Each structure stands twice: as structure tokens, then as C-alpha cells.
Amino acid sequence: MSCRITSVIQDNVATVNQYRTVSEGVDIMVSRGGGSLVVMEGSAVVGYFSERDLLVRVVGKKRDPFRTPIHEVMTRDLVRVEFDTTCKASLNLMKEHRIRHLLVFDGPRFMGVVSMRDIAAMMTRAVSYSDLTVNVVGGVVLVVVLSVIGFLIYLVPDMMGFVRRFFA
């Protein structure tokens, strides 16, 4: 069974209208405790604004965050995935595009965002559960083998008596 991103989609993502200022966007990020925003025009996703965009396109270019609208500095080339994409395919896309978040859609409907951190954590849990299963099964087999050996050792005196009587 392959890992799917469905269970780690963050559907309560912070959004901002594309005409809001960078300063207003940063206020939303700070209040939500996040590092990025999905940029909207009405109900349509039109961009993504991250801490990296803030550093490179605003601070690095010495733009005024109180006057610069988000749409001028947001990422427009969005990397999208379908909600049932595999973890491996998602991580490969992130690596290829050098990003840490993917926008998730179900056809045309925006569903949320997945992060590299959440996918990695889910895959680690899956490996941990697999390791746990192997350890439990291995432990049960070891107990059975040791029980059989103990039983055979218990029977050795009786078997020796049988062998003496048989050859006597």
C-alpha cells in the first residue's frame, strides 16, 4: 500500500486577497502562526506568498511592504497536485521545483496545502508502524522457538531413559 497525501492536507490554510499589501499579509501570517499564504481573487487561487517571497522580493528588493500589493511579489507559477497523489510523487515534485509546499486540488476545487514536513512525518510513522509489526512478529516467533527448545530440554531425561531401555 503506497502512502497518499490525503491524510495530511491542511485545509484550514491562511489566505489573503491579492490586492492586500505585503504588510497586511505578514500580519495574517503572524496571527495564524504560519509562514505562507494562499493568495486569492474571489474564490480562485491565483498565487502563493511565503517567507521566502518576503525576503527575496520585498526585503531584498527594498520594496515598501506597506504599499506593495501581494500580487506584485507572490509566486505565480503554482505547483499543484491532486488530493490522491502519492507521498513519493509529491516529494519528487517538491524536490524538482525546490519548494516545501504543494497546493492540493480535487479537479478545479482547491482543497488545501501539504508540506514536506507533514509528508515526511507521515512516512516516518508508517515506517515506525512497519518496524513495530516486524518486532512484534519476531518477538512472538522467538518466544515460540524458545518454548519448543525448553520443552525438548525438559523431555531429554525421559528420552534418555527410553534409549537405555530400547538398547538394553
Residue, then its C-alpha position, 0 to 999 in steps of 0.5 A: m500500500s503506497c502512502r497518499i497525501t490525503s491524510v495530511i492536507q491542511d485545509n484550514v490554510a491562511t489566505v489573503n486577497q491579492y490586492r492586500t499589501v505585503s504588510e497586511g499579509v505578514d500580519i495574517m501570517v503572524s496571527r495564524g502562526g504560519g509562514s505562507l499564504v494562499v493568495m486569492e481573487g474571489s474564490a480562485v487561487v491565483g498565487y502563493f506568498s511565503e517567507r521566502d517571497l518576503l525576503v527575496r522580493v520585498v526585503g531584498k528588493k527594498r520594496d515598501p511592504f506597506r504599499t506593495p500589493i501581494h500580487e506584485v511579489m507572490t509566486r505565480d507559477l503554482v505547483r499543484v497536485e491532486f488530493d490522491t497523489t502519492c507521498k513519493a510523487s509529491l516529494n519528487l515534485m517538491k524536490e524538482h521545483r525546490i519548494r516545501h509546499l504543494l497546493v492540493f486540488d480535487g479537479p478545479r476545487f482547491m482543497g488545501v496545502v501539504s508540506m514536506r514536513d507533514i509528508a515526511a512525518m507521515m512516512t516516518r510513522a508508517v515506517s515506525y508502524s512497519d518496524l513495530t509489526v516486524n518486532v512484534v512478529g519476531g518477538v512472538v516467533l522467538v518466544v515460540v522457538l524458545s518454548v519448543i527448545g525448553f520443552l525438548i530440554y525438559l523431555v531429554p531425561d525421559m528420552m534418555g531413559f527410553v534409549r537405555r531401555f530400547f538398547a538394553 
